[in-house]
Amino acid sequence: MKLISRLFIKEWFKALLGSISALMLLITTADIINAFLMGRDGARAILEWSFKMPDLTGKMLPVTCLLATLFSLNKLKSHNELIAALAAGFSYGRITQIITTCSLTVVALQFMNLGFIEPYANSVKRSEIQKSRVSEGKYLTRSIVDGGQFWFKSQNYFGTFSSFNKSDNSLLNLQLFYFNSEGLLSFQYVATKATYNGDSWSMLNARKVDQLSGSRFPIISLEKKVDLKLSETPDDFNEFEADLTTLNWFNLKNFIDKISQTGINTNEYFIMLHQKLALSLSCLIFALIPLGSLYRPNRRSDSFGMNVAFTLILTVVFWLLFSSSISFGQSGKIPSWLAVYLIPSLFLSYSIWTYARHRKLTF
């Protein structure tokens, strides 16, 4: 039985590597040709391609799992190896367990890719080809430090905030540090909230710490309302959200836990976090979808073309429904957890139903 198990494992991974190679070659060729048509030089085209690959791989791996199961089973059928294995006492349930175990390795690879490799690629991309380099006068530097604080710097000040609330264009836990022409720290403003009113930022109950560069002890004063002119607008602070894509899965989770305490809506961040888990689990789901053909081991009674068409249609339907569900979740029309896990759960239920329907054949 171990020999038969190794046969199924070998054929599944061979089909997986073949599918990955074919799709990778297709995507790479199309992307590089498109870059050349847009006037990119060779080095720039390869650099941008390398930054896109983690995201493209995240979309490609579930499909390769589906193709791996489909093509490996078809090869075993065409050589009558599937019927021979079943005749030798190898059950349908055992084959399902093997394919499930194989696909779990891709699930782990997908999570590493989406949770860690893609954020790293995004961080390098933002430092190498960041659009904000063109507009250095607005926000020269920006980064996220441990603890979930955003930092930005302009001509004569730099600041930090914990989150930006798009619903009312407000910055939470804002601190501004102003420095003089000599580069010395002059004074500081601290406020729990600052709201944009069209041409300035209004800080309520702000604390000002003055004379920080002098020889005397700093003076601390409280002001009920302060209107400050900043170079940044709400559109600029919206751009800071792109920095969230540079956080790995655990750092992003810690960031969401921190800003959820401020009371702002974290649906979009929750979806961003759990979408990585859902796409990882989709590798397992896609690997199980073609198993319906397993219960028709006679190649004469089964059409490979029909199986390919059926599984590919399911793939297209999955991505259409999944992207629509994500959009509904981001707009707040449905709960965020439902938006992320509804479609994968439905397709997993289909695979479980297929197995249960043929349960009498599985032992």
KOLNULO-67036 format. One line per 10 residues: number of its first residue (from 1); their letters; for each residue x, y negated, z of C-alpha. Coordinates in Angstrom, 3 decimals, m for minus. Each point is the difference from the previous one (the first is absolute). Example, Ala and Ser with C-alpha at 12.3 -4.5 7.8 and 13.67 -1.06 7.14 Angstrom:
1	as	12.300 4.500 7.800; 1.370 m3.440 m0.660;
This chain:
1	mklisrlfik	0.000 0.000 0.000; 2.920 m2.359 0.655; 1.122 0.501 m3.596; m3.442 m0.994 m1.278; m0.079 m3.015 2.338; 3.370 m1.156 m1.343; m1.353 0.379 m3.527; m2.913 m2.347 0.705; 2.251 m2.498 1.804; 2.559 0.073 m2.816;
11	ewfkallgsi	m2.587 m0.528 m2.739; m1.738 m2.801 1.901; 3.187 m1.997 0.591; 1.194 0.610 m3.569; m3.273 m1.436 m1.293; 0.280 m2.870 2.503; 3.523 m0.950 m1.118; m1.034 0.270 m3.645; m3.010 m2.257 0.573; 2.071 m2.559 1.925;
21	salmllitta	2.676 m0.050 m2.708; m2.533 m0.436 m2.807; m1.971 m2.760 1.722; 3.174 m1.736 1.185; 1.391 m0.020 m3.537; m3.268 m1.313 m1.397; m0.353 m2.755 2.601; 3.667 m1.010 m0.181; m0.001 m0.233 m3.785; m3.197 m2.058 m0.070;
31	diinaflmgr	1.179 m2.338 2.774; 3.445 m0.665 m1.468; m1.400 m0.560 m3.504; m2.525 m2.441 1.464; 2.820 m1.840 1.811; 1.994 m0.299 m3.233; m3.061 m1.319 m1.834; m0.312 m2.679 2.694; 3.580 m1.098 m0.666; 1.719 1.560 3.015;
41	dgarailews	3.632 0.977 m0.331; 1.061 3.583 0.688; 1.203 m0.540 3.575; m3.125 m1.959 0.975; m2.288 2.611 m1.597; 1.659 2.844 1.934; m0.046 m2.018 3.235; m3.722 m0.738 m0.266; m0.675 3.623 m0.957; 1.806 1.240 3.114;
51	fkmpdltgkm	m2.105 m2.297 2.189; m3.229 1.297 m1.581; 0.866 3.687 0.254; m1.034 0.573 3.658; m3.457 m1.437 m0.715; m0.322 1.918 m3.277; 1.213 3.168 1.691; m2.688 m0.425 2.657; m2.654 0.045 m2.721; 1.715 2.776 m1.948;
61	lpvtcllatl	0.600 2.640 2.695; m3.670 0.910 0.584; m0.464 0.581 m3.737; 3.146 2.146 m0.166; m1.356 2.175 2.828; m3.178 0.533 m2.002; 1.997 0.866 m3.119; 2.315 2.294 1.988; m2.913 2.117 1.220; m1.727 m0.025 m3.380;
71	fslnklkshn	3.033 0.961 m2.092; 1.458 2.511 2.448; m3.297 1.907 0.212; m0.386 m0.097 m3.765; 3.488 1.446 m0.505; m0.660 2.782 2.485; m3.264 0.762 m1.804; 1.586 m0.006 m3.459; 2.592 2.573 1.127; m2.636 2.042 1.867;
81	eliaalaagf	2.030 m0.535 3.173; m2.977 m1.409 1.877; m2.132 3.086 m0.654; 2.947 2.232 0.928; 0.491 m1.864 3.291; m3.705 0.293 0.841; 0.005 3.680 m0.909; 2.950 0.498 2.357; m2.102 m1.306 2.888; 1.068 m3.662 m0.084;
91	sygritqiit	m3.128 m1.928 1.044; m1.415 m3.271 m1.297; 0.272 m1.362 3.531; 3.723 0.707 0.087; 0.514 m1.786 m3.334; m1.944 m2.997 1.321; 2.212 m0.086 3.113; 3.166 0.061 m2.128; m1.127 m2.884 m2.205; m1.116 m1.947 3.074;
101	tcsltvvalq	3.424 0.478 1.615; 1.814 m1.008 m3.181; m2.095 m3.141 m0.374; 0.682 m0.988 3.621; 3.653 m0.494 m0.934; m1.137 m2.535 m2.607; m2.264 m1.608 2.616; 3.082 m0.584 2.182; 1.949 m1.319 m2.993; m2.865 m2.327 m0.899;
111	fmnlgfiepy	m0.181 m1.376 3.542; 3.760 m0.651 0.023; m0.311 m1.735 m3.352; m2.984 m2.221 0.840; 0.841 m0.545 3.658; 3.732 m0.704 m0.247; 1.504 0.016 m3.516; m2.584 m2.320 m1.555; 0.276 m2.610 2.818; 3.793 0.067 m0.350;
121	ansvkrseiq	m0.288 m0.501 m3.769; m2.399 m2.901 0.603; 2.417 m1.634 2.442; 2.858 0.239 m2.497; m2.255 m1.274 m2.790; m1.062 m3.020 2.024; 3.620 m0.903 0.671; 1.171 0.599 m3.573; m2.762 m1.356 m2.237; m2.165 m1.991 2.392;
131	ksrvsegkyl	m2.194 m2.541 m1.755; 0.334 m2.389 2.940; 3.617 m0.636 m0.990; m1.364 m2.391 m2.616; m1.797 m2.020 2.679; 2.609 m0.105 2.765; m1.228 m3.423 1.101; m3.175 1.511 1.446; 1.216 3.008 1.880; 3.699 0.671 m0.209;
141	trsivdggqf	0.149 3.058 2.199; m2.512 2.426 1.372; 0.206 3.296 1.807; m1.683 2.196 2.569; 1.767 0.769 3.253; m0.745 2.794 2.437; m3.202 m0.808 1.830; m1.920 m1.137 m3.056; 1.000 m3.689 m0.293; 0.249 m1.775 m3.351;
151	wfksqnyfgt	2.733 m2.602 m0.381; 0.224 m2.771 m2.598; 2.320 m2.943 m0.621; m0.402 m3.313 m1.830; 1.995 m3.209 m0.347; 0.137 m1.237 3.611; m1.725 2.712 2.015; m0.489 3.696 0.337; m2.878 1.850 1.602; m1.479 3.291 1.039;
161	fssfnksdns	m3.539 1.382 0.244; m1.540 3.361 0.805; m2.700 0.123 m2.709; m1.889 m2.058 m2.557; m3.818 0.120 0.095; m1.304 m0.517 m3.542; m3.610 m0.457 1.098; 0.659 m3.448 1.528; 3.543 m0.718 m1.291; 1.582 0.105 3.431;
171	llnlqlfyfn	3.373 1.047 1.375; 0.035 1.823 3.315; 2.716 m0.381 2.645; 1.791 m2.696 m1.954; 3.373 m1.416 1.058; 1.753 m2.800 m1.915; 3.627 m0.976 0.558; 1.120 m3.354 m1.422; 3.663 m0.893 m0.447; 1.717 m3.298 m0.775;
181	segllsfqyv	2.310 m1.021 m2.839; 2.971 1.449 1.866; m1.636 3.413 0.109; m0.667 m0.120 3.751; m3.290 1.074 1.523; m2.050 m3.105 0.765; m3.454 1.043 1.280; m2.457 2.900 m0.024; m3.770 0.440 m0.328; m1.814 3.066 1.374;
191	atkatyngds	m3.701 0.766 m0.513; m2.166 3.101 0.052; m1.740 m1.118 m3.203; 0.493 m2.493 m2.830; m2.704 m0.544 m2.647; 0.411 m1.516 m3.452; m2.336 m2.973 m0.581; 0.805 m0.860 m3.594; 3.193 m2.021 0.246; 1.468 0.837 3.421;
201	wsmlnarkvd	0.018 2.663 2.716; m1.930 m0.708 3.215; 1.384 1.464 3.202; m2.291 0.005 3.050; 1.418 m0.101 3.527; 3.536 m0.058 m1.337; 3.063 m0.042 2.214; 2.884 m2.205 m1.084; 3.528 0.488 1.253; 2.012 m3.140 m0.830;
211	qlsgsrfpii	3.652 m1.149 0.261; 1.398 3.487 m0.505; 3.268 m1.305 m1.447; 0.594 m2.687 2.618; 2.023 0.142 3.166; m3.095 m0.332 2.182; m2.390 2.736 0.980; m2.693 0.503 m2.685; m3.342 m1.739 0.466; m3.127 2.211 m0.160;
221	slekkvdlkl	m3.364 m1.550 m0.822; m3.477 1.294 m0.882; m1.985 m1.518 m2.871; m3.691 0.772 m0.618; 0.315 m0.317 m3.772; 2.971 m0.389 m2.320; m0.246 m0.400 m3.779; 3.215 1.031 m1.724; 0.992 m0.281 m3.632; 1.623 3.236 m1.130;
231	setpddfnef	1.412 0.893 m3.393; m1.920 3.279 0.124; m3.633 0.423 m1.008; m2.336 2.970 0.642; 0.984 1.386 m3.402; 3.609 0.105 1.137; m0.856 1.833 3.200; m2.119 2.478 m1.945; 3.218 0.920 m1.764; 1.478 1.071 3.323;
241	eadlttlnwf	m2.323 2.994 0.000; 2.107 1.472 m2.771; 2.704 0.466 2.628; m2.217 2.608 1.643; 0.761 2.305 m2.914; 3.632 0.047 1.154; m0.886 1.582 3.368; 0.296 3.745 0.365; m3.035 1.913 1.235; 0.809 m0.133 3.713;
251	nlknfidkis	1.016 m3.669 m0.004; m3.167 m0.869 m1.911; m2.082 1.887 2.560; 1.680 m1.888 2.860; m0.613 m3.286 m1.799; m3.707 0.787 m0.468; m0.340 1.023 3.656; 1.521 m3.318 1.016; m2.090 m2.325 m2.173; m3.207 1.917 0.768;
261	qtgintneyf	0.295 m1.428 3.513; m0.478 m3.505 m1.440; m3.533 0.864 m1.111; 0.419 m0.565 m3.743; m1.330 2.443 m2.578; 2.623 2.656 m0.716; m2.006 2.051 m2.536; 2.378 m0.709 m2.866; 3.028 0.912 2.110; m1.697 3.167 1.269;
271	imlhqklals	m0.746 1.036 m3.591; 3.578 m0.741 m1.017; 1.249 2.249 2.816; m2.379 2.930 m0.378; 0.023 m0.044 m3.783; 3.505 1.442 0.237; m1.359 2.920 2.029; m2.949 0.512 m2.342; 2.233 0.068 m3.082; 2.322 2.447 1.742;
281	lsclifalip	m2.876 2.358 0.833; m1.271 m0.345 m3.569; 2.989 2.096 m1.129; m1.464 2.925 1.963; m3.510 m0.699 m1.303; 1.118 m0.190 m3.625; 1.949 3.244 0.350; m3.142 1.779 1.214; m2.411 m1.345 m2.641; 1.071 2.368 m2.842;
291	lgslyrpnrr	m0.351 3.073 2.232; m3.479 0.547 m1.420; 1.667 1.711 m2.960; 1.729 2.397 2.394; m3.222 1.947 0.427; m0.067 0.739 m3.754; 3.265 1.910 m0.330; m0.827 1.478 m3.401; 1.394 m2.423 m2.541; m2.607 1.049 m2.562;
301	sdsfgmnvaf	m2.822 m1.126 2.265; 1.650 m3.313 0.751; 0.788 m2.933 m2.270; 3.213 m1.828 0.823; m1.117 m2.986 m2.051; m3.236 m0.260 1.959; 1.920 0.191 3.278; 2.363 m2.773 m1.124; m2.883 m2.208 m1.101; m1.954 0.618 3.210;
311	tliltvvfwl	2.909 m0.702 2.345; 1.111 m3.097 m1.920; m3.543 m1.373 0.062; m0.041 0.581 3.760; 3.299 m1.878 0.249; m1.350 m3.025 m1.864; m3.169 0.073 2.089; 2.072 0.196 3.193; 2.077 m3.091 m0.816; m3.013 m2.004 m1.162;
321	lfsssisfgq	m1.974 0.809 3.130; 2.999 m0.444 2.296; 0.930 m3.431 m1.390; m3.642 m1.098 0.174; m0.267 1.198 3.592; 3.162 m1.906 0.936; m1.407 m3.158 m1.586; m3.246 0.338 1.974; 2.010 0.492 3.194; 2.183 m3.052 m0.609;
331	sgkipswlav	m3.076 m2.145 m0.612; m1.576 1.255 3.238; m2.988 1.670 m1.671; 0.841 3.359 1.586; 2.138 0.883 3.046; 3.711 0.162 m0.753; 0.426 3.593 1.234; m2.876 1.097 m2.257; 1.499 m1.824 m2.972; 3.303 1.833 0.386;
341	ylipslflsy	m1.113 3.527 0.823; m3.434 0.369 m1.624; 1.087 1.062 m3.497; 2.870 2.297 1.107; m2.404 1.659 2.453; m2.579 0.592 m2.734; 2.547 1.625 m2.305; 1.409 2.074 2.848; m3.546 1.115 0.774; m0.382 1.084 m3.625;
351	siwtyarhrk	3.143 2.166 0.295; m1.222 1.516 3.275; m3.428 0.659 m1.525; 1.624 1.754 m2.970; 1.980 2.206 2.357; m3.014 0.746 2.194; m2.133 0.868 m3.030; 2.485 2.709 m0.955; 0.804 0.984 3.555; m1.064 3.618 m0.539;
361	ltf	2.750 0.287 m2.601; 2.733 m1.489 2.152; 0.789 3.011 2.113;
